Amino acid sequence: MGFESGNLIYFMIVIIMYMSTNINGFDAKFWRDVVENALAGIFIIDEKLRFRYVNRIVEIATGYSRDEIYNMSVFDLAPEEDHLKILEARERGVKGEQVFMENQFITKDGRRRWVWGFILPIEFRGEKLGLGNWIDITRAKKLEMKLKESEEFYRTLIEDSLTPNYIVQDGKFIYVNRAFEQATGFKKEEILGRDAFSIIHPEDREMVRRKYLKRLKEGGSDIYSFRIINKNGRVGWTTIRPSRITIKGREAVAATALDTTQIHELTEELRRKTEYLALLNKILRHDILNDLTIIRAALELKDEKLIETAISRVDRIRDLITETKSLEEAGGEKKTINVAEFVKEIAELYGKEAIIKLNLEDVYVRANEGLKTVIQNILNNAILHSGKSPVEVEISTYTENGWGVIRIADDGKGIPDDMKELIFQEGFSTEKGSGLGLFIVKKVTELYGGKIEVKDNEPSGAVFEIKLPVEKFG
């Protein structure tokens, strides 16, 4: 049974700082009306957690009449999963603690409502009671649950996405998903907090940094591609779409990435094959056809001078066919080869013509027999044009920034600066020959997706560096 009106008035007077029935000029009836009509639920429970008093809003909120509630305990209103939490709160209240808790109650028609509750232990006429009030937070709780569900949905969607996703703030990774880990080989604990530009290929790093800073400043979105170097040194292409977002009050860039390595490789392969076919076509249609015209004229006119020229053109055609053979080989099927093994094999062939020193590491690239012609051609040049005999040649193989490097250094007279670019041009030659030797070396190297450079050696001589993409394992 609930408190009688007189007792309620008396009780309310007691709990309001134990003051008289006239507080700041307001009498007991006023305070009773305040409690009864308060928008927050107000209730009193005993040690057995049975209701001894509830105000009008509790009746409205639960759907039960006051008489029904007075025959109920807190457990009758609460769902079973909250019972343990209620018992723990009771134990704290018995010890004299003020208890704040978030819990549910079930209305008479079976609906669930959420409340924030506050219970103050008090004593009235020797009886230990709990004076409590609650605020209905059902609407806020539902919004919170929807937000949580939405966050979990999108977190799961992003985390389990097949495409890499990441967030960069202050130039460092602050989030990566599982697909990012798989694509780069780095675990989250290895990549979070790391400089986001450290895994980008050095040749693309500055471009990506500029675009990142522009995105932070201007917002919007963009799509672009660049190369990354994964944990095992593999170079791959990625295409991203970054957008500016705000996290914890500070701007960041979130991006979805796509591994486009195969697309870039196929596109580059097609470009190289097209260039290769065009070159072969030019040699067959232009160079050889011109030489055959001269040979035919010599045969028809039987002119001694023309015959000498014709013989030289026959030799030139032979050289063209020999040199273009490497192009044909390079355009064929590629396989995984150990560059060091190729170098050892070729070095044995030149052991009597030059002093060759080897400094070799195992380097795996995608190539074929055409690579042997590249190495042989450079060795031939070192032997023929070094200006000394025997020439000393040091050949090294190693990996560097995702490239497999073949370094061929001689101690000859070197190559003048004004000729370093010319030697790779079609038709360039300082002596008789096809003028295609180093030109074809460059083209074959490019067919493998690589590049070739020439530098000065110290104290004298030339250094040729052939760089090919390292083979991708795993």
Sequence and secondary structure as in RCSB ss.txt:
>XXXX:A:sequence
MGFESGNLIYFMIVIIMYMSTNINGFDAKFWRDVVENALAGIFIIDEKLRFRYVNRIVEIATGYSRDEIYNMSVF
DLAPEEDHLKILEARERGVKGEQVFMENQFITKDGRRRWVWGFILPIEFRGEKLGLGNWIDITRAKKLEMKLKES
EEFYRTLIEDSLTPNYIVQDGKFIYVNRAFEQATGFKKEEILGRDAFSIIHPEDREMVRRKYLKRLKEGGSDIYS
FRIINKNGRVGWTTIRPSRITIKGREAVAATALDTTQIHELTEELRRKTEYLALLNKILRHDILNDLTIIRAALE
LKDEKLIETAISRVDRIRDLITETKSLEEAGGEKKTINVAEFVKEIAELYGKEAIIKLNLEDVYVRANEGLKTVI
QNILNNAILHSGKSPVEVEISTYTENGWGVIRIADDGKGIPDDMKELIFQEGFSTEKGSGLGLFIVKKVTELYGG
KIEVKDNEPSGAVFEIKLPVEKFG
>XXXX:A:secstr
    HHHHHHHHHHHTTT  S BTTB HHHHHHHHHT SSEEEEEETT BEEEE HHHHHHH   HHHHHT BHH
HHS GGGHHHHHHHHHHHHTT  EEEEEEEE TTS EEEEEEEEEEEEETTEEEEEEEEEE HHHHHHHHHHHHH
HHHHHHHHHT SS EEEEETTEEEEE HHHHHHH   HHHHTTSBTTTTB HHHHHHHHHHHHHHHHH  B  EE
EEEE TTS EEEEEEEEEEEEETTEEEEEEEEEE HHHHHHHHHHHHHHHHHHHHHHIIIIIIHHHHHHHHHHHH
HT HHHHHHHHHHHHHHHHHHHHHHHHHHHTS  EEEEHHHHHHHHHHHTTTTEEEEEEE   EEEE THHHHHH
HHHHHHHHHHSSSSSEEEEEEEEEETTEEEEEEEE SS   GGGTTGGGSTT  SSSS S HHHHHHHHHHHTT 
EEEEEE SSSSEEEEEEEEB    
